[in-house]
Amino acid sequence: MLKVMIVDDEYYFREALKISLPWQELGFSICGEAKNGKDALNMVDDLDPDIILVDINMPIMDGLEFVQELRKRGSNHKIVILTGHSEFQYAKEAVKLGVYNYILKPINEKELTETLTDLKKDIETEINIKIEYNRLKQQVKESVPLLKEKFLNELIQGTLPRNKNAVAKRMEYLNISFTSEYYRVVTIEINFEGSEIVDMQLWKFAVSNISCELIEEYFPYEICYDSSDRICIIVGVGRNSQENRLILESRLELIRAAVSKHLGFTVTIGVGNEKKSLLDISASYKESLVALKNMLTKGKDRVITYYSVEESEIRINLFTAVDRNQLLIHLRTGDSKEIMNLLSQIFTEIGTEDLHHEILYVICVEMAAICMEYIIELGITLKEVLPNNLLNIIEEIQSKRSIQEIREYMERIFKNTLEAASRSRSSKASVLVEGVKSYIHENYGNSEMNIDEIARNLYVNYSHLCFIFKRDTGITINEYLTEYRMIKAKELFDAGNNLVLDVAARVGYADANYFGKCFKKHYGLSPSKYIESIRR
């Protein structure tokens, strides 16, 4: 039984409406009624109606205002307008607010019945979709045991205590039984952009299923997802032999080809080297990530093994996650000195290594990606940092003749990023301040307007907005609002409006006495004294 609420200021109309339709037979019950929008707002949370029949023309708060307030609260109630107003403007405003239908008085019972029946079907469909969605969500949740996922992530990240007995006990508890002579980590990254999060999760499960089907016949394995939503497969490979390598890598090629053929997008697969102990799996995982990084120079949609790109003296942690995070932190804080010191340290270390030039390019592209990540955070264009084209970074690096030239180029990218960030912060602050002023100019007559409302409309944090406005104008938002209201009040008095109560209401003061105090504080005269001075 769906609940219906009636909101109309005409008592006899409400009574007539309650007996005009066979509500019970249609599957509805009248759960409540209100004589204006304000009363209805106070009741709606407790009544929680499925459908609200509301008149437009009501005292205190009319129907459109009521619907606007509901939508501001995030309400998804179904609304049907019942009114004597046939003007197109009302219908247009109602459509903007997501009103289901617009029916004129006197009510045509057949039309109202059809509208309610259609609404009932829509609501039942939504309920069924929600039930099905929750059922599927529960299935997904149950299919991925969280404890097992956590353990496997700790295993590949290398954060488990190096205690074989403790690890064995946790594996037994989580029903992880596979053991092998050697282990390799395979990391799969989906090359799929522009998808909704829900779609990406679906594709991730699809790729995982294909991978499991093509690996399980040949190797024991466990599968999980890392913090970047990549698919990580820990594979037991038996003897450390060339034959085992070829079998695994041929299976991975089949995975890559199957995804491309059947799912319509591609994956890039990074493969770490064999490790003897479970507790060394994290090293194979890191190697698989290094292999994946080479997609920047080798291209996507391929299987990349670590041993195919490694050099004998290359260290995995040459450019670490700590270095990356430090550079990003220094960008966010605008610390140019620390950025240059860290770049100097990294390139000095690079200069002491027997480093393959392709690995150097990968490191530099990753550094540039940090700047790109920060630029995206700020919402500024890449051209402000890279006047040419983002795709020319690799070409620019490859055109340099020494590590020193590459270092100078990378330093220039970071300097350009800091300068663009500084300009952006200044520009954004100015836009925010003007946005506050503009909102106040348009809404100063609303006595209930507050800073929370302004912040929501500007999509910005309350505290940040107050800080920026005070820093750039020297006064608070409330002080500016009061000042602007006083200016507008004075203009009304100067224009001949002698009614203090009316002027107070028009500039946003529900309390005329408080308005008078504010006016006197601002101009040194009470409103009545000021009106007398104008007359004289």
C-alpha positions as CSV (number, residue, x, y, z in Angstrom):
1,M,0.0,0.0,0.0
2,L,1.6,3.3,-1.1
3,K,1.2,6.4,1.1
4,V,-0.2,9.6,-0.2
5,M,0.0,13.0,1.4
6,I,-2.3,15.9,0.4
7,V,-1.0,19.5,0.7
8,D,-3.8,22.1,0.0
9,D,-5.0,25.2,1.9
10,E,-8.7,24.5,1.1
11,Y,-10.2,22.3,3.8
12,Y,-13.3,21.2,1.8
13,F,-11.1,20.4,-1.3
14,R,-9.0,18.1,0.9
15,E,-12.0,16.4,2.3
16,A,-13.6,16.0,-1.2
17,L,-10.4,14.6,-2.6
18,K,-10.2,12.0,0.2
19,I,-13.6,10.5,-0.8
20,S,-13.4,11.1,-4.6
21,L,-11.3,8.0,-5.4
22,P,-11.4,4.4,-4.2
23,W,-7.9,4.8,-2.6
24,Q,-7.8,1.4,-1.0
25,E,-8.8,-0.4,-4.2
26,L,-6.2,1.5,-6.2
27,G,-3.5,0.5,-3.6
28,F,-3.1,3.8,-1.8
29,S,-3.7,5.2,1.7
30,I,-4.0,8.8,2.7
31,C,-1.2,9.1,5.3
32,G,-1.6,12.8,6.2
33,E,-2.5,16.3,5.0
34,A,-1.3,19.9,5.5
35,K,-2.7,23.3,4.7
36,N,0.5,24.9,3.5
37,G,4.0,24.1,2.4
38,K,5.6,24.9,5.8
39,D,3.4,22.6,7.7
40,A,4.0,19.9,5.1
41,L,7.8,20.2,5.4
42,N,7.5,19.7,9.2
43,M,5.4,16.6,8.7
44,V,7.0,14.9,5.7
45,D,9.9,13.2,7.5
46,D,7.6,11.6,10.0
47,L,4.9,10.6,7.4
48,D,7.4,9.6,4.7
49,P,4.8,9.5,1.9
50,D,5.5,7.9,-1.4
51,I,3.4,10.4,-3.3
52,I,2.6,14.1,-2.5
53,L,-0.4,15.9,-4.0
54,V,0.3,19.6,-3.7
55,D,-1.4,22.8,-4.6
56,I,0.7,25.7,-5.9
57,N,-1.2,28.7,-4.5
58,M,-1.1,28.5,-0.7
59,P,-0.3,31.0,2.1
60,I,3.0,31.1,4.1
61,M,4.8,28.7,1.7
62,D,3.4,27.9,-1.8
63,G,3.6,24.7,-3.6
64,L,6.6,25.5,-5.7
65,E,8.6,26.7,-2.7
66,F,7.6,23.5,-0.9
67,V,8.9,21.3,-3.7
68,Q,12.1,23.4,-3.9
69,E,12.8,22.9,-0.2
70,L,12.1,19.1,-0.6
71,R,14.6,18.9,-3.5
72,K,17.2,20.9,-1.5
73,R,16.9,18.2,1.2
74,G,17.6,15.5,-1.4
75,S,14.1,14.2,-1.3
76,N,13.0,11.8,-4.0
77,H,9.3,11.9,-3.2
78,K,7.0,11.7,-6.2
79,I,5.1,15.0,-6.6
80,V,1.8,15.7,-8.5
81,I,0.7,19.4,-8.7
82,L,-3.0,20.0,-8.3
83,T,-3.9,23.6,-9.0
84,G,-6.2,26.1,-10.7
85,H,-3.3,27.9,-12.3
86,S,-3.0,27.0,-15.9
87,E,-0.2,29.5,-16.8
88,F,2.7,27.9,-18.7
89,Q,5.2,29.4,-16.3
90,Y,3.9,27.3,-13.4
91,A,4.1,24.1,-15.5
92,K,7.7,25.0,-16.6
93,E,8.8,25.6,-13.0
94,A,7.2,22.4,-11.9
95,V,9.0,20.4,-14.6
96,K,12.4,21.9,-13.6
97,L,11.7,20.6,-10.1
98,G,11.1,17.1,-11.3
99,V,7.3,17.1,-10.7
100,Y,5.7,14.0,-12.1
101,N,2.5,15.6,-13.4
102,Y,0.5,18.8,-13.4
103,I,-3.3,18.5,-13.1
104,L,-5.7,21.4,-13.2
105,K,-8.6,22.0,-10.8
106,P,-11.4,21.0,-10.8
107,I,-9.9,17.6,-10.7
108,N,-10.7,15.1,-13.4
109,E,-11.0,11.9,-11.4
110,K,-10.0,9.7,-14.4
111,E,-6.9,11.7,-15.1
112,L,-5.9,11.6,-11.4
113,T,-6.5,7.9,-11.3
114,E,-4.4,7.3,-14.4
115,T,-1.6,9.5,-13.0
116,L,-1.6,7.6,-9.6
117,T,-1.6,4.2,-11.4
118,D,1.3,5.2,-13.6
119,L,3.2,6.5,-10.5
120,K,2.5,3.3,-8.7
121,K,4.0,1.3,-11.5
122,D,7.1,3.5,-11.5
123,I,7.6,3.2,-7.7
124,E,7.2,-0.5,-7.8
125,T,9.7,-0.8,-10.6
126,E,12.2,1.4,-8.6
127,I,11.7,-0.8,-5.6
128,N,12.3,-4.0,-7.6
129,I,15.4,-2.5,-9.1
130,K,16.7,-1.5,-5.7
131,I,16.0,-5.0,-4.3
132,E,17.8,-6.6,-7.2
133,Y,20.7,-4.2,-6.9
134,N,21.1,-4.9,-3.1
135,R,20.9,-8.7,-3.8
136,L,23.6,-8.5,-6.4
137,K,25.7,-6.2,-4.2
138,Q,25.4,-8.8,-1.4
139,Q,26.5,-11.6,-3.7
140,V,29.6,-9.6,-4.7
141,K,30.4,-8.9,-1.1
142,E,30.1,-12.5,-0.2
143,S,32.3,-13.6,-3.2
144,V,35.3,-11.6,-2.0
145,P,36.1,-12.5,1.6
146,L,37.5,-9.3,3.1
147,L,39.9,-11.0,5.4
148,K,41.5,-13.0,2.6
149,E,41.8,-9.9,0.5
150,K,43.5,-8.0,3.3
151,F,46.0,-10.9,3.9
152,L,46.9,-11.1,0.2
153,N,47.4,-7.4,0.0
154,E,49.7,-7.5,3.0
155,L,51.6,-10.3,1.3
156,I,52.2,-8.5,-1.9
157,Q,52.9,-5.2,-0.2
158,G,55.5,-6.9,2.1
159,T,53.9,-5.7,5.4
160,L,53.5,-9.1,7.0
161,P,55.8,-10.0,9.9
162,R,58.6,-12.2,8.7
163,N,57.4,-15.1,10.8
164,K,56.7,-18.2,8.7
165,N,54.6,-19.9,11.4
166,A,52.4,-16.9,11.9
167,V,51.9,-16.6,8.2
168,A,51.1,-20.3,7.9
169,K,48.5,-20.1,10.6
170,R,46.7,-17.1,8.9
171,M,46.7,-19.0,5.6
172,E,45.2,-22.0,7.2
173,Y,42.5,-19.9,8.9
174,L,41.7,-18.2,5.6
175,N,41.7,-21.5,3.7
176,I,44.6,-20.5,1.5
177,S,46.3,-23.9,0.9
178,F,48.5,-23.5,-2.2
179,T,52.3,-23.9,-1.7
180,S,55.0,-24.1,-4.4
181,E,58.7,-24.2,-4.9
182,Y,58.7,-20.7,-6.5
183,Y,56.2,-17.9,-6.8
184,R,55.7,-15.1,-9.4
185,V,53.4,-12.1,-9.2
186,V,51.3,-11.1,-12.2
187,T,49.8,-7.6,-12.1
188,I,47.1,-6.8,-14.7
189,E,46.1,-3.2,-15.4
190,I,42.9,-2.5,-17.3
191,N,43.4,0.1,-20.1
192,F,39.9,1.4,-19.9
193,E,39.1,5.1,-19.6
194,G,35.9,7.1,-19.2
195,S,33.9,4.3,-17.4
196,E,31.7,4.7,-14.4
197,I,33.0,3.2,-11.2
198,V,30.3,0.5,-11.3
199,D,31.3,-0.5,-14.9
200,M,35.0,-0.6,-13.9
201,Q,34.2,-3.0,-11.1
202,L,32.3,-5.2,-13.5
203,W,35.2,-5.2,-16.0
204,K,37.6,-6.0,-13.2
205,F,35.6,-9.1,-12.2
206,A,35.3,-10.1,-15.8
207,V,39.0,-9.9,-16.4
208,S,39.6,-11.8,-13.1
209,N,37.3,-14.7,-14.2
210,I,39.0,-15.0,-17.6
211,S,42.4,-15.0,-15.9
212,C,41.4,-17.7,-13.4
213,E,40.0,-20.0,-16.1
214,L,43.2,-19.8,-18.2
215,I,45.6,-20.3,-15.3
216,E,43.9,-22.7,-12.9
217,E,44.6,-25.8,-15.1
218,Y,48.3,-25.2,-15.1
219,F,49.3,-23.4,-11.9
220,P,48.1,-23.0,-8.3
221,Y,47.2,-19.3,-7.7
222,E,45.6,-16.7,-5.4
223,I,44.1,-13.5,-6.7
224,C,43.5,-10.1,-5.1
225,Y,43.3,-6.3,-6.0
226,D,45.9,-3.8,-5.0
227,S,45.3,-0.2,-3.8
228,S,45.2,1.0,-7.4
229,D,42.5,-1.5,-8.3
230,R,44.9,-3.6,-10.4
231,I,44.4,-7.3,-10.5
232,C,47.2,-9.2,-8.8
233,I,47.7,-12.9,-9.2
234,I,50.2,-14.9,-7.0
235,V,51.2,-17.9,-9.1
236,G,53.0,-21.0,-7.9
237,V,55.4,-22.0,-10.7
238,G,57.1,-25.2,-9.5
239,R,60.7,-25.5,-10.6
240,N,62.5,-22.3,-11.6
241,S,62.9,-23.3,-15.2
242,Q,62.7,-21.8,-18.7
243,E,59.8,-24.2,-19.5
244,N,57.7,-22.9,-16.6
245,R,58.4,-19.4,-17.7
246,L,57.2,-20.1,-21.2
247,I,54.0,-21.9,-20.1
248,L,53.0,-19.1,-17.7
249,E,53.8,-16.3,-20.2
250,S,51.8,-18.1,-23.0
251,R,48.8,-18.3,-20.6
252,L,49.1,-14.6,-20.0
253,E,49.2,-13.9,-23.7
254,L,45.9,-15.9,-24.0
255,I,44.4,-13.8,-21.2
256,R,45.4,-10.5,-23.0
257,A,44.0,-11.7,-26.3
258,A,40.8,-13.0,-24.8
259,V,40.1,-9.7,-23.0
260,S,40.7,-7.7,-26.2
261,K,38.4,-10.1,-28.2
262,H,35.5,-10.6,-25.9
263,L,35.4,-7.5,-23.6
264,G,36.2,-4.8,-26.1
265,F,39.1,-3.2,-24.2
266,T,42.7,-4.1,-23.5
267,V,44.9,-5.0,-20.5
268,T,48.6,-4.6,-19.9
269,I,50.2,-7.4,-17.9
270,G,53.4,-7.0,-15.8
271,V,55.2,-10.1,-14.6
272,G,57.7,-10.3,-11.7
273,N,60.6,-12.8,-11.4
274,E,60.4,-16.1,-9.5
275,K,60.9,-15.9,-5.7
276,K,61.6,-18.9,-3.4
277,S,59.7,-17.8,-0.3
278,L,56.2,-16.6,0.2
279,L,57.6,-13.7,2.3
280,D,59.6,-12.6,-0.8
281,I,56.4,-12.3,-2.9
282,S,56.4,-8.5,-2.4
283,A,59.7,-8.2,-4.3
284,S,58.1,-10.0,-7.3
285,Y,55.0,-7.7,-7.0
286,K,57.3,-4.6,-7.1
287,E,59.1,-6.1,-10.1
288,S,55.7,-6.6,-11.9
289,L,54.9,-2.9,-11.3
290,V,58.3,-1.9,-12.7
291,A,57.4,-4.1,-15.8
292,L,54.0,-2.4,-16.0
293,K,55.7,1.1,-16.0
294,N,57.4,0.2,-19.2
295,M,54.0,0.4,-21.0
296,L,54.8,4.1,-21.3
297,T,57.6,3.3,-23.8
298,K,56.6,-0.2,-25.0
299,G,52.9,0.5,-25.4
300,K,49.8,-1.0,-23.8
301,D,48.0,-4.3,-24.6
302,R,51.0,-6.6,-24.0
303,V,52.7,-8.9,-21.5
304,I,55.8,-7.3,-20.1
305,T,58.2,-9.4,-18.0
306,Y,60.6,-7.9,-15.5
307,Y,63.5,-9.9,-16.7
308,S,63.0,-8.6,-20.2
309,V,63.5,-5.0,-19.1
310,E,65.8,-5.3,-16.1
311,E,69.5,-4.5,-16.1
312,S,71.8,-6.4,-13.8
313,E,72.5,-3.4,-11.5
314,I,69.2,-1.6,-11.6
315,R,67.6,-1.2,-8.1
316,I,63.8,-1.6,-7.9
317,N,63.6,1.3,-5.4
318,L,65.6,3.8,-7.4
319,F,62.6,6.1,-7.5
320,T,60.5,5.0,-4.6
321,A,56.9,5.6,-3.6
322,V,58.3,7.7,-0.7
323,D,60.1,9.9,-3.3
324,R,56.9,10.2,-5.3
325,N,54.7,11.2,-2.3
326,Q,57.3,13.7,-1.1
327,L,57.4,15.4,-4.5
328,L,53.6,15.6,-4.5
329,I,53.5,16.9,-0.9
330,H,56.1,19.6,-1.7
331,L,54.0,20.6,-4.8
332,R,50.9,21.0,-2.7
333,T,52.7,23.1,-0.2
334,G,54.5,25.1,-2.9
335,D,58.0,24.3,-1.4
336,S,60.2,24.9,-4.4
337,K,63.5,24.5,-2.4
338,E,62.6,21.0,-1.2
339,I,61.5,19.9,-4.7
340,M,64.8,21.0,-6.2
341,N,66.7,19.3,-3.3
342,L,64.9,16.0,-3.9
343,L,65.3,16.1,-7.7
344,S,69.0,16.8,-7.1
345,Q,69.2,13.8,-4.8
346,I,67.3,11.5,-7.3
347,F,69.4,12.5,-10.3
348,T,72.7,12.2,-8.3
349,E,71.7,8.6,-7.5
350,I,70.7,8.0,-11.1
351,G,74.1,9.2,-12.2
352,T,75.8,6.5,-10.1
353,E,73.8,3.6,-11.6
354,D,74.4,1.6,-14.7
355,L,71.0,2.6,-15.9
356,H,69.3,1.6,-19.1
357,H,68.1,4.7,-21.0
358,E,64.5,3.3,-21.2
359,I,64.3,3.0,-17.4
360,L,65.5,6.6,-17.1
361,Y,62.7,7.7,-19.5
362,V,60.2,5.7,-17.3
363,I,61.4,7.5,-14.1
364,C,61.2,10.9,-15.8
365,V,57.7,10.3,-17.2
366,E,56.6,9.2,-13.7
367,M,58.0,12.4,-12.3
368,A,56.1,14.4,-14.9
369,A,53.0,12.4,-14.0
370,I,53.2,13.8,-10.5
371,C,53.0,17.3,-11.9
372,M,50.1,16.2,-14.1
373,E,48.3,14.7,-11.1
374,Y,48.7,18.0,-9.2
375,I,47.6,20.1,-12.2
376,I,44.4,17.9,-12.5
377,E,43.7,18.5,-8.8
378,L,43.8,22.3,-9.3
379,G,41.7,22.1,-12.5
380,I,44.1,24.0,-14.6
381,T,45.2,23.2,-18.2
382,L,48.3,21.3,-19.1
383,K,49.3,24.0,-21.5
384,E,50.1,26.3,-18.6
385,V,52.8,23.9,-17.6
386,L,53.8,22.3,-20.9
387,P,53.3,24.9,-23.7
388,N,53.8,22.3,-26.4
389,N,51.9,19.0,-25.9
390,L,51.8,16.5,-23.1
391,L,52.6,13.7,-25.6
392,N,55.9,15.5,-26.4
393,I,57.4,14.8,-23.0
394,I,59.1,11.5,-24.0
395,E,60.3,13.1,-27.3
396,E,61.8,16.0,-25.3
397,I,63.5,13.7,-22.8
398,Q,64.9,11.5,-25.7
399,S,66.2,14.6,-27.4
400,K,68.5,15.4,-24.5
401,R,72.1,14.5,-24.7
402,S,73.0,14.0,-21.0
403,I,71.4,13.3,-17.7
404,Q,72.1,16.9,-16.7
405,E,70.0,18.2,-19.6
406,I,67.2,15.8,-18.7
407,R,67.5,17.0,-15.1
408,E,67.2,20.6,-16.1
409,Y,64.2,19.8,-18.2
410,M,62.4,18.0,-15.3
411,E,63.3,20.9,-13.0
412,R,61.7,23.3,-15.5
413,I,58.5,21.2,-15.5
414,F,58.2,21.4,-11.7
415,K,58.9,25.1,-11.7
416,N,56.2,25.7,-14.3
417,T,53.8,23.6,-12.3
418,L,54.5,25.7,-9.1
419,E,54.0,29.0,-11.0
420,A,50.8,27.8,-12.6
421,A,49.5,26.6,-9.2
422,S,50.3,30.0,-7.7
423,R,48.4,31.8,-10.5
424,S,45.5,29.3,-10.1
425,R,45.2,29.8,-6.4
426,S,45.1,33.6,-6.8
427,S,42.5,33.4,-9.6
428,K,40.3,30.9,-7.8
429,A,40.3,33.0,-4.6
430,S,39.2,36.0,-6.7
431,V,36.4,34.0,-8.3
432,L,35.2,32.7,-4.9
433,V,35.1,36.2,-3.4
434,E,33.1,37.5,-6.4
435,G,30.8,34.5,-6.2
436,V,30.0,35.3,-2.5
437,K,29.3,39.0,-3.4
438,S,27.1,38.0,-6.3
439,Y,25.1,35.5,-4.3
440,I,24.5,38.1,-1.6
441,H,23.5,40.8,-4.1
442,E,20.9,38.4,-5.5
443,N,19.6,37.0,-2.3
444,Y,20.1,39.6,0.4
445,G,16.3,39.9,0.9
446,N,16.1,36.3,2.1
447,S,16.1,36.6,6.0
448,E,17.2,32.9,6.3
449,M,20.3,33.2,4.1
450,N,23.5,32.1,5.8
451,I,27.1,31.2,5.1
452,D,26.3,27.5,5.0
453,E,23.9,28.2,2.1
454,I,26.4,30.3,0.2
455,A,29.1,27.7,0.6
456,R,26.8,24.9,-0.7
457,N,25.8,27.0,-3.7
458,L,29.5,27.7,-4.5
459,Y,30.4,24.1,-3.9
460,V,33.2,25.0,-1.5
461,N,34.1,24.2,2.1
462,Y,32.5,26.5,4.7
463,S,35.8,27.2,6.6
464,H,37.8,27.7,3.5
465,L,35.3,30.1,2.1
466,C,35.3,32.2,5.3
467,F,39.1,32.2,5.3
468,I,39.5,33.3,1.6
469,F,36.9,36.0,1.9
470,K,38.3,37.5,5.1
471,R,41.9,37.3,3.7
472,D,41.1,39.0,0.4
473,T,38.5,41.6,1.6
474,G,39.5,42.3,5.2
475,I,36.0,41.7,6.5
476,T,33.8,38.7,7.2
477,I,31.0,37.5,5.0
478,N,28.5,38.4,7.6
479,E,29.9,41.9,7.9
480,Y,29.7,42.3,4.1
481,L,26.1,41.0,4.1
482,T,25.1,43.5,6.8
483,E,26.8,46.3,5.0
484,Y,25.1,45.5,1.7
485,R,21.7,45.3,3.4
486,M,22.2,48.7,5.1
487,I,23.1,50.2,1.7
488,K,20.0,48.8,0.1
489,A,17.9,49.9,3.1
490,K,19.2,53.4,2.7
491,E,18.4,53.4,-1.0
492,L,14.8,52.4,-0.2
493,F,14.5,55.2,2.4
494,D,16.1,57.7,-0.1
495,A,13.6,56.6,-2.7
496,G,10.7,57.6,-0.5
497,N,9.8,54.3,1.3
498,N,8.9,55.5,4.9
499,L,7.7,52.2,6.3
500,V,10.5,50.8,8.4
501,L,8.9,47.4,8.8
502,D,8.6,47.0,5.0
503,V,12.1,48.1,4.3
504,A,13.4,45.7,7.0
505,A,11.6,42.8,5.4
506,R,12.8,43.7,1.9
507,V,16.5,43.7,2.9
508,G,16.2,40.4,4.8
509,Y,15.4,41.3,8.4
510,A,12.4,39.5,10.0
511,D,12.9,41.5,13.2
512,A,12.4,45.2,12.6
513,N,13.9,46.1,16.0
514,Y,17.1,44.3,15.2
515,F,17.2,46.0,11.8
516,G,16.9,49.4,13.5
517,K,19.9,48.6,15.7
518,C,22.0,47.5,12.8
519,F,21.0,50.6,10.8
520,K,21.8,53.0,13.7
521,K,25.2,51.2,14.2
522,H,26.0,51.6,10.5
523,Y,24.7,55.2,9.9
524,G,24.6,56.7,13.4
525,L,20.9,57.4,13.1
526,S,17.8,55.2,13.8
527,P,15.7,54.5,10.7
528,S,13.0,56.9,11.9
529,K,15.5,59.7,12.6
530,Y,17.0,59.1,9.2
531,I,13.6,59.4,7.5
532,E,13.0,62.7,9.4
533,S,16.4,64.0,8.2
534,I,15.4,63.2,4.6
535,R,12.1,65.1,4.9
536,R,13.9,68.1,6.3
